[in-house]
Amino acid sequence: MSENLPLRIGLLGLGNLMRTDDAVGMLTLRSLMDDSRLPVEVHAIEGGSLGLDLLDSLRGISHLLALDAVDTGVAPGTLVRFEGDELDGLPVSKSVHLLGFSDLLGVLRLMESAPAEVVLLGVQPQSTDWGTVLTPALEAARKDLVEAALRQIESWATRMIAARLPIRSN
């Protein structure tokens, strides 16, 4: 992606709302969409578990922030962050969605439409059994995930403003 293109931040919530902690990415996205601190220019995408079906939604995104439950074997509720080559090195088994997400990023690269930067903010799930309520550890971690997402978005926006690149709204 050309650095001269306008900043277009995509905020992608991943997860299955029917699989307890797997829903954390989607639920955090919805919280952020209601948060007055989220810049109106940020393009919110409810990705669920759509995988390659998200291709059209991500075209034209210069910076992508994905939110998801990611099993890294640490304590439930622990926040994790992956970017760049770290995303390519994650084993597929670490997230229900990483196979589709990795494939999606690969297709975008092949089409020369990949975001300039991609960050995955995740939370270690306690349970991904059937259910519609987050476990207490994940519910407590949502506030930290919201704040981490807002910090990442602010970092990108600040960098682009300093470079005097236009910010494109939805």
N, C-alpha and C positions, 0 to 999 in steps of 0.2 A: 504494500500500500504506500502511496506517495506521501511524504511528510508535508506536502503543500496542500493536501486536502483538508477540509475543515474537520474540526473535532466533532465526532458524533459518538457519544458514550452509550453503549448498550449495557443494561443491567438485566442479567438473565437469571431467573429463578428456576432451579431444577428440583425435581422430586415428585414423589407420588403421594398425594394427599390422603391416601387410604393405607399408608404403611408407616404409621407412628412417626419416628424420628426422621424418616426419609423425606418428610414434608417440610423440613426446616428451611430449605432454600426457597420454596414457594411461599411459605408463610412469612419469611423475612422480607421477600420482595414486596408482598402486600403491605407489610408494615411500613416499608420505605416509601411506597407509593402514597401513603397517607401522611408521611413526615414532611413538614413544611421546609425542612433543611435540604431536601433533595431538589437539586436544580431542575427547573421545568424542562431544560434541554435534554435531560437524560431520557433515553428511550427504554422504557420498561417492557420486558418480554417474559410472559408466563410460559416457560418452556416445558414445565411438567416433566414428562419422560419421552418427549417427541423425537429426540435424536435428529436424524437427517431431515426430518420434516421442518426443522427450524431454519434451513438454508436461506429461504427468502427473507425471513425476519432479520437475519444477520448481515445481509448485503448492505454495504455502505457504512457499516459500523467501523469506526477507527480504533476504538478502545472498548474492550469487552470485559466486564466484571461478572463472573458466574458465581452463584451462591448454591451450595449443595451440602448434603451429608456425605462425608468422606471417611471411610474406615481406614485409619492409619495405625490402629492398635493401641492408641493412647487412651487416657481416661475419658469417659463419656462427657461431652460438653466442651472438650478442648478445641479451640480454634486452630485451624491450619491454613497455610497460604502457599499456593503454588503459582509460578509464573514461567513464561518462556519454555525453555527446554525441560524444566521440571514437570510440566504437563505431559510432555511426550514420554517421559520416563516412568509415569505412574502405571503400575499394573492395572489391568482392566478390572480385576476383582475388587478394587478399592472403592468403587462406586457403582451403583446400578446404572448410572448414566454415562460413565466415562467412556465406554465403548462408543456409544452414539456421539458423545461430545467430542472425543478425539477424532472420530471419523468426520464429523462435521467440520472441525478445524482443518483437517486434511483436505477435504473437498474445497473449502474456501481458499486454501493455499494453492491448490491446483488451478483454481479459477482466477488466481491472482486477486482475490477479493478478501483475503484474510485481514483481520484487524491488525494494526501495527503493534498493539500490546494486548495480551490476554492475561487476566489474573483470575484464579479460582480461590475463593474464600470458602472454606469448608468447616464443618463441625463434626467431631467424632460422634456417631450415633451410639445410643445405648441399645436400642431395639428398632428393628425394621419389620416387626411382626404386623399383622393386620390391626388397624386401629386408627382413630382419627384425632388422637390427642398426643401431643409431644410428651415424652418423659420429663420429669422435673429437671433433670440435668440439662436437657436441650432447651426447655422453656427458659431456664435461667441464662443460657448462653446466647439466646436470641438478641438480647440488648447489646452484648459485645459484638455480635456479628453485624448488627445495624451500624454501630459506631465504626467498625473496621471498614465497612462498605463506604460510608460517608467520607472517611479519611482518604480512601483510595480515589474516589471520585474527585474530591477536592484537590488531591495531588495532581491528577491529570489536568483538571481545569486550570489550576494555577500555572502549570508548566506551559500549557497552550496559550494562556493569556500573556505570559512572559515572552513567548515566541511571536506574539501578535498574530496568531492564526485564528481564523474565524471559527466560532462555535455554531454548529448547525442544530437547529431544533428539529423536533419530530416532523 
